Amino acid sequence: MRPVGPREVVDSYLEAFARRDFSLVRNYLADSGFEYISPIAQFSDADVFLSNMEGVGAICIALTPAFAS
């Protein structure tokens, strides 16, 4: 098995989110020390964040990761 790097982790997270597979998305979030801050929301609990994202995810059309080469 080859090592998994940060890019593979982010790609897998975004793919799971795009599929609305929130059980898998939860596996990528920290149980402690979680923090999410955006211009419109702030969460310090991964489960509360995910609950919110399940509702918001319904309006998400596409996720396109962009990485600098």
Summary of the structure (lengths in Angstrom):
residues: 69
radius of gyration: 12.8
end to end distance: 24.3
largest distance: 39.9
contacts: 129
relative contact order: 0.18
helix: 45%
strand: 6%
